[in-house]
Amino acid sequence: MAGKGALARSRPASGVARDDTVLPFAVESLNLRGRLVRLGPAVHAIVSHYDYPPPVVRLLGEAAALAALLGSLLESHGRFQLQTRTDGAVDMLVVDYDAPGRLRGLARFDKAKLLAAQAGPALTPAALLGRGHLALTMEREGEASRYQGVVPLEGEGLADAAHRYFRQSEQIPTLVRLAVAESLTRAGRSWRAGGLLLQFLPPAAEIARGGRRTRDLHPGDAPLDALGRVTIGDGPEDDEENDAWIEGLSLAATVDDDELVDPALSSERLLYSLFHEHGVKVFTERQVTERCRCSRERIAAMLRRFSPTERQDMVGDDGKIGVTCEFCCVHREFDPLELE
């Protein structure tokens, strides 16, 4: 396994397992690039802010893993948001990723629909989501515009929707694997999530010889087109698969969900077990933390945008204006006089 740097030498895969990380990698002999995310305390904190039922926790955990995989395409600045709006039992998911690695998320669900779904034959993420759309929004710091891609959710899960996004918008052959599980630790039960993103990105010379047309994404670049836009439309149908991509798919298919969330299995060991025959290069591992954007200063600034009359209507019996963040559930109180 090769490390970072032009003159990096082969070394044994590290056996040190680290939680809350995103590890970019490349299998250059197969023209593959990818990311492996392993979430522990970060995703457990996100799903613990509310008393979510386990099926909702699993879906929110998948959304957090997918947001970390896609949001980490940003280098050190910018924001990425994953949001669903559907008619299913879980009618809304929102996960924000702030580069270089701050994550927050929430889910909204209908209790009656959830009970009905639990009585059904298969309680899959696709069944919980129902039909609607998935929106992926990227904002780069210092740029006035933002880039958004929207794909329909038609009775499918988040991984399948991500496949459709890359096929239609980016035209990049992509595989996404997501897994969520509950584990038993010394501190008690906790939730974990993991994800694998694999993309086929042949060099320009291979494309010129008739290979699949794609756009190269360096492990730090945002998934934008040549004009810096994300556009959604009906992409071309998949042409004949490249042998290298078929090989990559076959290797990635051997990973089990348990391996993606195994706290004792390091990211490097997992990648080595998948791609050791072809050689795998890893780049700088990125840390992910659960951290909300809210702050007392931000909320005060928001409240000041209301008129004095509107703020007066917000005052409670105790003479304070109370605001609770939907994401982290932190409650803050403000004296109306300090907002004048």
C-alpha positions as CSV (number, residue, x, y, z in Angstrom):
1,M,0.0,0.0,0.0
2,A,1.4,3.3,-1.0
3,G,1.1,6.5,1.1
4,K,0.8,10.1,0.2
5,G,3.4,11.9,-2.0
6,A,5.0,11.6,-5.4
7,L,7.9,9.5,-3.9
8,A,5.8,7.5,-1.6
9,R,7.0,4.0,-1.0
10,S,5.0,0.8,-0.4
11,R,4.4,0.0,3.2
12,P,2.2,-2.5,5.1
13,A,-1.4,-1.4,5.7
14,S,-1.9,0.2,9.1
15,G,-3.8,-1.9,11.5
16,V,-4.9,1.1,13.6
17,A,-8.6,1.5,13.4
18,R,-9.8,5.1,13.7
19,D,-13.4,6.3,13.9
20,D,-14.9,9.4,12.3
21,T,-12.5,9.5,9.3
22,V,-12.7,9.7,5.5
23,L,-9.8,8.0,3.7
24,P,-9.3,8.9,0.0
25,F,-7.6,6.2,-2.1
26,A,-6.7,5.3,-5.6
27,V,-6.2,2.0,-7.5
28,E,-4.2,3.5,-10.4
29,S,-3.8,0.2,-12.3
30,L,-7.6,0.1,-12.7
31,N,-8.1,3.8,-13.0
32,L,-10.2,3.8,-9.8
33,R,-10.6,6.6,-7.2
34,G,-12.6,6.4,-4.1
35,R,-13.3,7.2,-0.5
36,L,-13.9,5.1,2.6
37,V,-15.8,6.7,5.5
38,R,-16.0,5.2,9.0
39,L,-18.3,7.0,11.5
40,G,-18.5,6.2,15.2
41,P,-19.1,8.9,17.9
42,A,-19.9,11.5,15.3
43,V,-22.9,9.6,13.8
44,H,-24.0,8.3,17.3
45,A,-24.2,12.0,18.5
46,I,-26.2,12.9,15.4
47,V,-28.8,10.2,15.9
48,S,-29.0,10.7,19.7
49,H,-30.3,14.2,19.7
50,Y,-33.8,12.8,19.3
51,D,-35.5,9.6,20.3
52,Y,-35.5,8.2,16.8
53,P,-36.8,4.7,16.2
54,P,-34.1,2.3,15.0
55,P,-35.3,2.2,11.3
56,V,-35.1,6.0,11.2
57,V,-31.6,5.9,12.9
58,R,-30.4,3.6,10.2
59,L,-31.6,5.8,7.4
60,L,-30.2,9.0,9.0
61,G,-26.9,7.1,9.5
62,E,-26.8,6.2,5.8
63,A,-27.4,9.8,4.9
64,A,-24.6,11.0,7.2
65,A,-22.2,8.5,5.7
66,L,-23.2,9.6,2.1
67,A,-22.8,13.3,3.0
68,A,-19.3,12.6,4.4
69,L,-18.3,10.8,1.3
70,L,-19.5,13.5,-1.1
71,G,-18.8,16.5,1.1
72,S,-15.2,15.5,1.6
73,L,-14.7,16.3,-2.1
74,L,-14.3,19.8,-0.8
75,E,-10.8,20.7,0.3
76,S,-10.8,22.9,3.3
77,H,-13.6,25.4,2.8
78,G,-17.2,25.3,1.7
79,R,-20.5,23.5,2.6
80,F,-22.3,20.5,1.3
81,Q,-25.9,19.6,2.1
82,L,-27.9,16.4,1.4
83,Q,-31.6,16.7,1.7
84,T,-34.6,14.5,0.9
85,R,-38.2,15.4,0.6
86,T,-40.5,12.4,0.1
87,D,-44.0,11.0,0.8
88,G,-42.7,8.1,2.9
89,A,-42.6,7.5,6.6
90,V,-39.3,9.4,6.8
91,D,-40.4,12.4,4.8
92,M,-37.3,14.5,5.3
93,L,-33.6,14.0,5.9
94,V,-31.1,16.8,6.1
95,V,-27.3,16.4,6.6
96,D,-24.9,19.3,6.4
97,Y,-21.1,18.8,5.9
98,D,-18.9,21.9,6.5
99,A,-15.4,21.4,5.3
100,P,-13.0,20.3,6.4
101,G,-15.1,17.8,8.4
102,R,-18.0,19.1,10.5
103,L,-21.2,17.1,10.3
104,R,-24.7,17.5,11.5
105,G,-28.1,16.0,10.6
106,L,-31.7,15.4,11.4
107,A,-34.7,13.4,10.3
108,R,-38.4,14.0,10.3
109,F,-40.8,11.1,10.3
110,D,-44.5,10.3,10.5
111,K,-45.2,7.9,13.4
112,A,-48.4,6.5,11.8
113,K,-46.7,5.8,8.5
114,L,-43.7,4.3,10.3
115,L,-45.9,1.9,12.2
116,A,-47.7,0.9,9.0
117,A,-44.3,0.3,7.3
118,Q,-43.1,-1.8,10.2
119,A,-46.1,-4.0,9.7
120,G,-45.2,-4.6,6.1
121,P,-43.1,-7.4,4.7
122,A,-39.8,-5.5,4.2
123,L,-38.8,-2.4,6.2
124,T,-36.0,-1.3,3.8
125,P,-34.6,2.3,3.5
126,A,-36.3,2.5,0.1
127,A,-39.7,1.6,1.7
128,L,-39.2,4.3,4.4
129,L,-38.3,7.0,1.9
130,G,-41.0,6.4,-0.6
131,R,-41.1,8.8,-3.6
132,G,-39.8,12.3,-3.8
133,H,-36.4,13.8,-4.5
134,L,-32.9,14.0,-3.3
135,A,-31.1,17.3,-3.5
136,L,-27.3,17.7,-3.3
137,T,-26.2,21.3,-2.7
138,M,-22.6,22.6,-2.7
139,E,-21.4,26.0,-1.7
140,R,-17.8,27.0,-2.1
141,E,-16.5,29.7,0.2
142,G,-15.9,33.0,-1.6
143,E,-18.3,32.2,-4.4
144,A,-21.7,33.9,-4.6
145,S,-23.4,31.1,-6.4
146,R,-24.2,27.6,-5.2
147,Y,-24.5,24.4,-7.2
148,Q,-27.4,22.0,-6.8
149,G,-28.3,18.7,-8.3
150,V,-31.7,17.1,-7.8
151,V,-32.5,13.5,-8.6
152,P,-35.9,11.7,-8.1
153,L,-36.4,9.1,-5.4
154,E,-38.7,6.5,-6.9
155,G,-38.9,3.8,-4.3
156,E,-35.1,3.4,-4.0
157,G,-32.5,3.9,-1.3
158,L,-29.9,6.6,-0.9
159,A,-27.1,4.6,-2.5
160,D,-29.2,3.9,-5.6
161,A,-30.1,7.6,-5.8
162,A,-26.4,8.5,-5.6
163,H,-25.7,6.1,-8.5
164,R,-28.4,7.9,-10.6
165,Y,-26.9,11.3,-9.7
166,F,-23.4,10.4,-11.0
167,R,-24.8,8.6,-14.0
168,Q,-27.0,11.5,-15.1
169,S,-25.2,14.5,-14.0
170,E,-21.5,13.7,-13.8
171,Q,-21.5,10.8,-16.2
172,I,-19.0,9.0,-14.0
173,P,-19.3,5.3,-13.4
174,T,-19.8,5.2,-9.6
175,L,-20.5,2.6,-6.9
176,V,-21.8,3.6,-3.4
177,R,-22.1,1.2,-0.5
178,L,-23.6,2.3,2.8
179,A,-24.0,0.5,6.1
180,V,-25.3,1.3,9.6
181,A,-25.2,-0.9,12.7
182,E,-25.6,-0.8,16.4
183,S,-22.6,-2.0,18.4
184,L,-22.0,-2.8,22.1
185,T,-19.1,-1.0,23.7
186,R,-17.9,-0.5,27.3
187,A,-19.9,2.7,27.5
188,G,-23.1,0.9,26.3
189,R,-24.7,0.6,22.9
190,S,-23.8,3.0,20.2
191,W,-24.5,3.4,16.5
192,R,-21.9,3.3,13.7
193,A,-22.0,4.0,10.0
194,G,-19.7,3.3,7.1
195,G,-19.6,4.0,3.4
196,L,-17.5,3.3,0.3
197,L,-17.4,5.5,-2.8
198,L,-15.7,4.0,-5.9
199,Q,-15.4,5.8,-9.3
200,F,-13.9,4.8,-12.6
201,L,-11.8,7.8,-13.9
202,P,-9.6,6.7,-16.9
203,P,-7.0,9.2,-18.2
204,A,-7.6,11.3,-21.3
205,A,-5.5,8.9,-23.5
206,E,-7.8,6.0,-22.8
207,I,-10.9,8.1,-23.5
208,A,-9.4,9.1,-26.8
209,R,-9.1,5.4,-27.7
210,G,-12.8,4.9,-27.2
211,G,-13.1,4.4,-23.5
212,R,-15.9,5.8,-21.4
213,R,-16.0,9.6,-21.2
214,T,-15.6,10.9,-17.7
215,R,-14.2,13.9,-15.8
216,D,-11.3,13.3,-13.6
217,L,-11.9,14.3,-9.9
218,H,-8.8,14.7,-7.8
219,P,-9.5,13.6,-4.2
220,G,-10.0,17.2,-3.2
221,D,-12.1,18.6,-6.0
222,A,-15.8,19.3,-6.0
223,P,-17.9,17.2,-8.4
224,L,-18.5,20.1,-10.9
225,D,-18.5,20.1,-14.6
226,A,-16.0,21.9,-16.8
227,L,-17.9,25.2,-16.4
228,G,-18.1,24.9,-12.6
229,R,-21.8,23.9,-12.7
230,V,-23.8,21.0,-11.5
231,T,-26.6,20.2,-13.9
232,I,-29.2,17.5,-13.8
233,G,-30.7,16.0,-16.9
234,D,-31.3,12.7,-18.7
235,G,-27.8,11.3,-19.2
236,P,-26.8,8.8,-21.9
237,E,-27.4,5.2,-21.3
238,D,-24.4,3.2,-20.0
239,D,-22.2,2.0,-22.8
240,E,-20.2,-1.2,-22.8
241,E,-18.5,-1.6,-19.5
242,N,-14.8,-1.2,-19.3
243,D,-12.9,-4.3,-18.1
244,A,-11.1,-2.3,-15.4
245,W,-14.4,-1.0,-14.1
246,I,-16.0,-4.5,-14.1
247,E,-13.0,-5.7,-12.1
248,G,-13.4,-2.8,-9.6
249,L,-17.1,-3.6,-9.2
250,S,-16.3,-7.2,-8.6
251,L,-13.8,-6.4,-5.9
252,A,-15.9,-3.9,-4.2
253,A,-18.8,-6.3,-4.2
254,T,-16.9,-8.6,-1.9
255,V,-17.0,-6.1,1.1
256,D,-19.6,-7.0,3.7
257,D,-21.7,-4.4,5.5
258,D,-20.2,-5.7,8.7
259,E,-16.7,-4.8,7.5
260,L,-17.8,-1.2,6.7
261,V,-18.8,-0.7,10.3
262,D,-16.4,-3.0,12.1
263,P,-14.6,-0.8,14.8
264,A,-11.7,-3.3,15.0
265,L,-10.9,-3.3,11.2
266,S,-8.8,-0.3,10.1
267,S,-9.6,1.5,6.9
268,E,-6.3,0.6,5.4
269,R,-6.7,-3.1,6.1
270,L,-10.1,-3.0,4.5
271,L,-8.8,-1.3,1.4
272,Y,-5.9,-3.7,1.2
273,S,-8.1,-6.7,1.5
274,L,-10.1,-5.4,-1.5
275,F,-7.4,-4.2,-3.8
276,H,-4.1,-5.7,-2.8
277,E,-3.7,-7.6,-6.1
278,H,-3.6,-4.3,-8.0
279,G,-2.1,-2.1,-5.4
280,V,-3.9,0.7,-3.6
281,K,-2.6,4.2,-2.8
282,V,-4.0,6.1,0.2
283,F,-4.0,9.9,0.7
284,T,-4.3,12.0,3.8
285,E,-7.0,10.8,6.1
286,R,-9.5,13.4,7.1
287,Q,-11.2,13.7,10.5
288,V,-15.0,14.1,10.8
289,T,-16.7,15.6,13.9
290,E,-20.3,16.2,14.9
291,R,-20.6,19.9,15.2
292,C,-23.6,22.2,14.7
293,R,-23.4,25.5,12.9
294,C,-25.6,27.2,15.5
295,S,-24.3,29.7,18.0
296,R,-25.6,32.4,20.2
297,E,-24.3,35.1,17.9
298,R,-25.8,33.5,14.8
299,I,-29.2,33.2,16.4
300,A,-29.1,36.7,17.8
301,A,-28.3,38.1,14.4
302,M,-31.3,36.1,13.0
303,L,-33.6,37.5,15.6
304,R,-32.5,41.1,15.0
305,R,-33.8,40.7,11.4
306,F,-37.3,40.6,12.8
307,S,-39.1,43.8,13.7
308,P,-39.5,44.8,17.3
309,T,-43.2,43.9,17.1
310,E,-42.4,40.4,15.7
311,R,-39.9,39.9,18.5
312,Q,-42.4,41.0,21.1
313,D,-44.7,38.2,19.9
314,M,-41.9,35.7,20.5
315,V,-41.5,36.6,24.2
316,G,-42.6,33.9,26.6
317,D,-44.1,34.1,30.1
318,D,-40.7,34.4,31.6
319,G,-40.0,37.6,29.6
320,K,-37.4,35.8,27.4
321,I,-37.2,34.7,23.8
322,G,-36.4,31.0,23.7
323,V,-34.9,29.4,20.6
324,T,-34.0,25.6,20.2
325,C,-31.8,24.4,17.4
326,E,-33.5,21.7,15.4
327,F,-30.2,19.9,14.7
328,C,-28.5,19.8,18.1
329,C,-31.5,20.6,20.4
330,V,-29.5,23.2,22.3
331,H,-31.9,25.8,23.8
332,R,-30.9,29.4,24.2
333,E,-32.7,32.3,25.8
334,F,-32.4,36.0,24.9
335,D,-33.5,39.1,26.7
336,P,-35.5,41.2,24.2
337,L,-33.5,44.3,25.3
338,E,-30.2,42.8,24.1
339,L,-31.6,42.4,20.6
340,E,-32.5,46.1,20.3
